[in-house]
Amino acid sequence: MNKDKAIAVVGAGIVGCSCALWLQKKGFSVVLIDPEIPGSGTSSGNAGSIANYACIPVNSPDVFKNLPSQMFSADSPLSVDIGYAIRHLPWMLKFLSNCRSARVARISRILGKILLKTYEGFDPLIEYCNAESLLSRRGFMQVHCNQAEFDNAKASNQVRKEQGVIFAEINAGEIYELEPGLKKIFTKGLLFEQAAQVVNPQSLTTCFFDTFMKNGGDYKAMKVSAISHTENRLCVHCDDGGNFDVDRAVIAAGAFSTQIKGIGVSQLPLDTERGYHLQYRGMQSLLSRPVSWHEAGFYATPMNEAMRIAGTVEIAGLSDSKNPRHLNYLKRRAQQMLELPEQPDQDWLGFRPTFPDALPAIGYSLGSEYVLYAFGHQHIGLTLSGITGKLISELINGEELSHNITPFSPRRFL
Ligand SMILES: Cc1cc2nc3c(=O)[nH]c(=O)nc-3n(C[C@H](O)[C@H](O)[C@H](O)COP(=O)(O)OP(=O)(O)OC[C@H]3O[C@@H](n4cnc5c(N)ncnc54)[C@H](O)[C@@H]3O)c2cc1C
């Protein structure tokens, strides 16, 4: 029945591909549009963790205390380009207002609830795409160097517990029994056995995309510049001057979503938290699951062909230029954690799409029920991609929603 309805999904990252697959599974005619190779953006370089435990946002009351010193320290996983921050003061102020305790608690509750649905959205796509070989289901480990650092994380761990996240505290003996490749500097840790890992995030999106195409999906290698309304439909305008009509459009262009004209995004405070990775080819066997050194703000993840060191946060906009401070920081810290070669084989910069309240926009756009938003998933876009696609497909299909999306409404910014 849905075959007559044409849906455009703008952006073929992990979120766009997941939306496209869920819609295809429900019988819609779907066209994915992206000028770049599907999955080659931020979705390619992440830490690969299906982080269903990640309900603690970057927003925190500690930011007020720590931000000034962290911003200027070369030994911090966080940096803010002051010029950029001043030019984008409204986003910064909204971010800071969401660092108050009550707001952070609310964000954690909202994220915690949707994260419980992670596999409900993700696993059906893994099955549909026969992609189980791209996953490892050995859990995730968080490590701390000393009792004081472990104690600092206690409040967050309590919040996780309240949100239904299951994990166990582990001591040094247990850490090194599970991960003997870690250097002997860690004394306390947490083990999240229900977390999974993608062993090559680019391959996963490619697999989703290939399955989509094999099952009758359409793809246009174009950049969407604008979307306008015709009488009962939408017209998608591309950079090359071409255009075509569809019945509905889903915007899933990650950190670039608000550059598209005509979709009511001008009032949305979307910015980016830049993040980096380094890769050490052939060093993946040092670990058997992703391990995060909590205080150092990064993950070491054994990918299928390399050890990936991924993390840090830089507020500096969408420019392509890499900040050597972040690369040097990751290199130095990774060597403290693991026996790695002097130089990585690859470095990479990606753009997490982030609203100041750390919640994504999932649902009808501002101004039109024909256009839907699916962007702003900050640090957990891989994790939430499946459930986002499922919810978008339910909205377009007129089904009862399997999760309350009111907190993700873009109207919260009006
Ligand atoms: C260092 C780092 C580590 C991370 N680790 C994790 C992790 O372990 N687990 C996790 O869940 N998440 C993680 N993330 C976050 C996650 O990677 C992102 O949230 C996610 O990739 C966002 O996916 P997306 O599809 O929204 O965006 P993208 O992957 O950026 O895809 C957007 C696509 O839209 C296209 N596009 C842009 N503009 C247009 C246009 N006008 N027309 C058509 N197409 C357009 C782009 O070319 C791109 O392909 C991490 C991020 C970083 C940076």
The ligand as an ORCA input file, in Angstrom:
! r2SCAN-3c Opt
* xyz 0 1
  C      35.203     10.773     17.870
  C      33.760     10.316     17.882
  C      33.424      9.147     18.539
  C      32.084      8.712     18.562
  N      31.775      7.528     19.148
  C      30.488      7.073     19.131
  C      30.163      5.811     19.687
  O      31.031      5.056     20.144
  N      28.856      5.428     19.687
  C      27.868      6.224     19.160
  O      26.691      5.837     19.224
  N      28.162      7.407     18.575
  C      29.435      7.856     18.549
  N      29.750      9.060     17.977
  C      28.666      9.897     17.437
  C      28.196      9.412     16.079
  O      29.303      9.124     15.244
  C      27.308     10.456     15.420
  O      26.289     10.859     16.321
  C      26.656      9.895     14.185
  O      27.636      9.415     13.294
  C      25.800     10.933     13.462
  O      25.283     10.278     12.322
  P      24.479     11.058     11.219
  O      24.012     10.054     10.244
  O      23.478     11.926     11.898
  O      25.548     12.065     10.582
  P      26.707     11.839      9.497
  O      27.407     10.568      9.664
  O      27.524     13.090      9.560
  O      25.918     11.760      8.135
  C      25.297     12.899      7.578
  C      25.334     12.734      6.071
  O      24.585     13.819      5.495
  C      25.228     14.215      4.312
  N      24.793     15.573      3.992
  C      25.153     16.733      4.605
  N      24.540     17.767      4.011
  C      23.778     17.263      3.021
  C      22.920     17.830      2.044
  N      22.710     19.155      2.006
  N      22.321     17.032      1.141
  C      22.503     15.672      1.176
  N      23.308     15.081      2.097
  C      23.931     15.864      2.984
  C      26.708     14.103      4.620
  O      27.470     13.988      3.427
  C      26.736     12.838      5.486
  O      27.002     11.687      4.709
  C      31.070      9.517     17.936
  C      31.435     10.677     17.259
  C      32.757     11.075     17.208
  C      33.122     12.316     16.460
*
